[in-house]
Amino acid sequence: MTGQKVLIAAVIAVIIVAAGIMLAVGPGATGPAPAETVPAKKVPTPDEMKALAAEIAGQIDGDAFAALRPGDENTTAYIAIHDRLNAFRSAHPEIVYISTMRRVGDAIEQVVDADYGTFGAYAIGDGYYVAEPDEPFLAGFTEPYTEVYSWVYGYAPVRDASGAAVGVVCLEPAGPIEQERIEALAAEIAGQIDGDAFAALKPGDENTTAFITIRDQFEAFRTANPEISYIYTMRKVDDTVEYVVDADYGSEDGVAIGDGYTLTDFDAVLLAGYEGPTAEIYSILYAYAPIMNASGSSIGMAGIQVWNPITQERVKALAAEIAEQIDGDAIAALKPGDENTTAFITIRDRLAAFRDNTPGVVYVYTMRKAENATEYVVDADYGDGYAPVIGDVYVPTDDDVAFLAGFTDPSAEPGFYTDEWGNETTTLLSGYAPVRDANGTVVGIVGVDMGFVHES
């Protein structure tokens, strides 16, 4: 995935576009054995994110910040703040991007960008954006604030006449979609592209027949498949990648041939797309905090960004982590009607706290085997009107291989999927781990669903 299309997804894109965003583990990558669980990568909680944003905001000289003007990028004042942002990021490797902003009338502009001096980074006054008065992230000008955004992307290789991969096509869906579906769509449109014509395109060829033909193919494909919002292509250039044909070229949101993107350690899924169809689901955490001047007035805002990878290894590890915190003897003893007991409430509250403190987790629940089926026991959402009660039955199907495997060892679904529960439509990747009693006997399973809820 790239920062280019995230720009459209949210106002917060003034931070994203300079960095680009990718997950660390992609299909085809070497991973642990099926029963092996690797530690979950630590992702800061919302409260920790707010604290980090407030910490770096408090280190910025607000008066020097307020005095910066376009063209001051080489001044001592600018360099001091720039270096402080980078030192903070180095001390907190979970942070991938730091930027500062300020209000200019009804608009917002970038001031000091930690990445200034690299391709795509902002200079003072760039990223000019007129914000709606009720946009949530504006709260960061007053007090620490955090939020999470999530996306899905699909990729497939573009091949020339000899079968060599010469690029990758990237799709972003408009709504709920399963991994198998977006991978198939990516492969379908990639197969329609003339790889030799694609490989020959160079900057400035946007008005050639070859470019227009591919762009028109994208437009027709998007019209025929309205679940797709964006289509664009990229190709490798030495140690980086660059954009080639964008379906939106010519609009405010489109990119031209040769617009670059610097690869990061989070680009495994994108790179896997040069070999075969693949897809990813991920979340991005943002936190903001006000920058104050000497008199204590807010004169700007610092923003930090953390990537939250949603992978099979991560959901397995998180399921194993919360499974160890559950009283297996209590789970085994709970029976229908026990929802108001201390044992039930204790487990429910523990599950809910785990969900609330683990960004990207949507649902957490426990189940156990019951004759030829399985049944729910404790759900973190019990009490909201849609969550299951003790004893609600679920009959596994032939597709529930990963779910049933979770009664033995930590496991995860092979790909993300869409689901409807209550009044919510979600895109999820699920992990499972066994719950054991004091003797080590498996008495149930905990499920952790990571992903996001789609806006209705």
N, C-alpha and C positions, 0 to 999 in steps of 0.2 A: 504494500500500500504506500501511498505517497502523501505528502502534505498538501499537494495541489488540490485535491478534491475536498479535503477536510475544510478548506477555506470557506466552502459553501455551507458546511454543516452547522456552523455556529459562529457567533461573533468572536469567540475566543480564538478563532483562526489567526488573528493577528500574531499569536504566539506560534502556532503550529507550522505555518508554511515554510519557515526558515529551517525547520529541523527535519521534517519527514518522520514517519512513524511506522515501525515494523515489529512484528513479534519475533521472539528469539528462536523458537523451535518450529520448523515447518515440516509438512509431510515429506517423507523421504529422508529426513535427517536421521542420523544415528541416535537412538534413544535407549533407555534402560530396558531390561528384560520385562515381559508382561507383568510379572509378580513383584518387580522391584519398584520401590517408591523412593524418588529423589526428594530432598527437602524442597518445600515450597519457597519460591523466590519471595523475599520480603518486600511487600508493597506497603508504603505508609498508610495508616488509617486516616480518615478525614481529619480527625483532631490533630494527628501528627503533621499532616500536610499544612494545616492552618498555622501550626506552631513554627514550621520551617519557613513559611512565607513571612510571618511576623518577624522571625529572627533576622532574615536577610533585609527586610524592609527597614528594620531598626538600625542596621549597619550603614545605611546610605545617608550621606550628608544632604539633607533635604534642601538647604539653601543653595548649595552648589548645583544640585539637581534642577531646581527651579530656574536657575539662571542659564542653563544650557540652551543654545539655539542651533538651528541647522548650520552645519559647517564647523561646529565645535568638536568634532570627533577626535581631533588630534590635540586637544587641550589637556592640560594636567588634570583639570576637574573631571573631564569625561573619562580619561584613562584610569584615574583612581577608582571610579565607580565600576568601570568595565572590569578592571582587575579584581575588584572585590567580589563581583558576581561570579567570576570564573573560579576564584579561590573557594568560594562557598560551594559551588558545584563540585569541585574536586574533592572537597571534604565530605560531600554527600553524594556518592556515585549513583544513588537511586534517582537523582534529579537529572533529567536530560536537557532541560532548557530553562533559562531564566531571562526575563525581559522586564523592562519598566515602561510604564505608560503614564500619560497625564491627560487631563481634559483641556480642550481648547474650544471654548464655547460649548456647543452641543455635541462636539466630536471628541474622539480619542486619538491620540497619536503616540507612536513609539518614541522613546527617548534613548535610553542605553540598552543595547542588546548584547548579551554575553557573547554572541557569535559574530558581532560586527567585525568585518574584515574577511569573512568567508562568503562564499556564494549564497545569495538569497537572503542574507541577514539584513536587518533594518538599520538605516541611518536615522539620525534625529529628524523627527517630523514625518517619517514614513508610516505606512499602515494606517493612514487617516481613515477613520471610520465614524460615521454618525450613528450613535447608539440610541435605541429606543429607551425612553425613561424608565421603563419597568424591567429592563433586562437584568436578571439576577446577579450577574458577575459584577455589576456596578457597585454592589455592596462592598466590594473589596477596597473601594476608596475611603470607606469609613471604618471597617473592622475586618479582621481576617475572615475569609470566605472560601469555601471549596465546593467543587462540583465534578461530576463524572460524565464523560461522553463515550459512547461505544459505537463501533462500526463493523461492517463485514466487507471483505473484498474477495474477488475471485481472479485467478490468473491462468493463462495457458500460453504455450509457446507459438510464435509465428515462425513458419519454416519456409526456406527457399525451395527451389525445384529439386535440389539434391537431398532435401530432408534435414538440412542443418538448421538449427534454431538461430534466427537472426534478430529475434526480439520477443517481447511478451505483450500480450493484450491484457488489460486490466479492466475489471467490471466492478461497479458499485451498485448494489441493489437499492430500489426505492422503498422496500419494505421487507417483511419477514420472508426469509428464503432458507432452504436447507443447503448444507454444504454440497451434497451430491448434485443438486439442481444448479447452483451457481458455477460449479466446476464444469458441468455439461454445457452450460451456456457459453462459458469462456472458451471451451474447446470448439464449440460450433462456430463462433464468429472468428476465432483465430484461423480456422480451416478455410475461411472464405477470403483471407487476405493474400494478395500476391506477394509472397515473401521476397522475391527478387526485386520487384518495384519498391517495396518497403525498404529493403537494405540500401537501395541506391539514393534514397531521399537525403538531402542535405539542407542545412539552414538556408532559407530563402526560397525553397521549392513549394511553399504553401499554396501557390496559385497554379501549380502544374497539374496536368491531367492525372498523373499518378497519385498525387496527394488527394485531389478532390474525389477521385474514384474511391479510395479507401475511406475517406471521411463520409461520403454518401452511403457507403455500405454500412458504416456505423449507425448513421441516422436511420436507415431503413430497418436495421436490426433492432434498434431501440424502440422504434415505432411498433414493430411486430412483437416485441417482448417488453411491455410497459413496466414490468417489475424491475427493469434496469434503468438506473438514473444516469450513470456516466459510463462512457467507454473511451479509453485512450490506450496508446501503445508506448512502450519504452524499449530501449536497447542498451547493451553494454558498450561503454567507451572506456577502455583501459580499466581503472579501478572505480569508475563511477557509472551511472546510468543517465540517460537523457531521454526526454520526451520526443516522440516522433509525430504521430498523427493523433489528434484529439478531436473527438466528435464535436466539441464545443468551440473549436478554433474559429475565431472571428467574433466571438462574444466576449464579454467582460471576464468570463471565467475560464476561457480557453488558454492553452499554452501553445507556443510555437515549436517548430523543429529545433532541437538543440538545447532547449531550456533544460538545465541540469538538475540533478539530484545526487547528493553525496551518500553513498552507501554507509550503513551503520551495522553494528552487531545485531540489530533487530531485524535484518532484512532477509533472513533465511527463507521465509515463505515466498516472498517476491522472487528470490533467486531460484527457488524450486520450480517456479512457474516457467522458467526457461527449459525445463526438462519435461514437464507434464502438467496437466491441470491440477490446480490446488486452490485452497481458499483459507482465509483466516478470520477470526473474530477476536476483537481486542477492546480494551477500555483505556481511556486516557484520563488521568486525574489532573485537575488544575486547582491551584490555590492562589489566593491573592491577599495582599495586606497593604494598608496605607503607608505611604512615605510621608513623614512629618518634617516640617521645617523647625527652626529653633524656637518659634513661638508656640509650637504644638498644633499647627494647622496642617491638614492633609493637603499636600500639593502634588500627589501622584500615587502610583500603585505599583508594587512589585508582583510579578506573576511567575510561578514555577510550574513545571510540567513533569509528570512521572508517567511512564508507560506501564500498563498493567497487562502482562501477557496472559491470555486465556488458552492454555494448552492442555493436552491430556495429562502430561506429567504434573502440571500444577493442580488440576482438579483432583487427581489421585492423592497427591500429597496433602492437600487441604482436607480431603475426606478422612485420611488416616489421622491427621492432626486432631480433628474434632472428635473422631471415634474414640480416641484415648481419653477424652474428657468426659465421656458418658458413662454413667453407672449402669453396667450391664445387668447386674442383679435387679436393679429397679426396673429396667426396660422389660426384663423377662416377667416380672411380677405384675405389671400394669395390665388391667383388663377394662373392657368397655364400661364407661361411666366414671372412670377414675380421673377425668380431666381436671377436676378441682382439687385433687390431692396434692400434698406437698411434693411427693416424688415426681409427679407429672410436671408441676409448675417449675420445679428446680431444673429439670432437663430442658423444658421449653425455653426458659430464660437463658440458659447457657447457650442453646442453639441460636437464639435471637441475638445475643451479644456477639457471638461468633460471626453471624451474618452482617451485623451492623458495623463491625470493626474490620471486615475483610472486603475491600472494594471489589465490585464485580460479582459478588455472590448475591443471587436473587432468592433462591430457596434453599432451606436446609431441613431435612426431615429424617425420621427413622422408620424402619419397617422390619418385619420379621416374617418367617415362614409360618404358614397356617394350612395344614393338610396339603392340598394340591395347589395352593395359591400362596399369595403373600398378603399381608395386611399392614396398614399404617399403624404406628404407635404414637410417637410425639412429633408434631410439626411446629416449627418455629413460628408459624403464622396462625396457630390455633387461636380462635377468638375473633378473626376478622370476617367471618361469615362464609368463606370459601374453603378454608383449610379443612383437611380430613380429620375425623375423630378417631379415637382408638377403635380398631376393628374394621375400618373401611377396607374392603377387599380390592386387591388388584391381581388379576390373573395374567401372569407373564405369557408373552407370545414367543414365537421363534426368533424374533428380532432382539429379544432381551438377553443376549449372551453376556454382554458386559455387566448388566444389572445383576444377573444371577452369579456371575463370577465374583462380584463384590462380597458375597457371603463367605468367600474363602480368602481372598487377598484383595488389596486395593486394585481397582479397575477403573476404566473410563470408557465412555462411548467413543466409537471410531471417528466421529465427526460431529459438528454442531447441527442443530435441528431447530425447528420452530414448534411452539406448543401454545395451547390456549388453556388457561386455568382460571376459572371464575370469569372475571371481566378483563383479563390481561392476555395480550399476545406477546410472546417472548421468543428470543433467539438464545439458545442455551447450549452449553457443553457440560455434561454431567459426569461426576466422579463418585465412586462408592468405596466404602471400606467396612470391614466387619466390626461389629460391636461385641465385646467379650465380657463374660462374667468374671467373678473373682478367681475361678478355677481355670480361666483361659478358654472356656467353651464359647463358641460363637452362638450368640442369642439373637442377633439381628444385624441390621445393616444401617449405615448412615449414608444419605445421599446429599451431595453438594452440587447445586446447579449454578454455574457461572454464565454470565452473559448480560442481557439487558432487556428491559420491558419497552416495547414499542409504544410510541405516542398514539393515542386513539384518535 
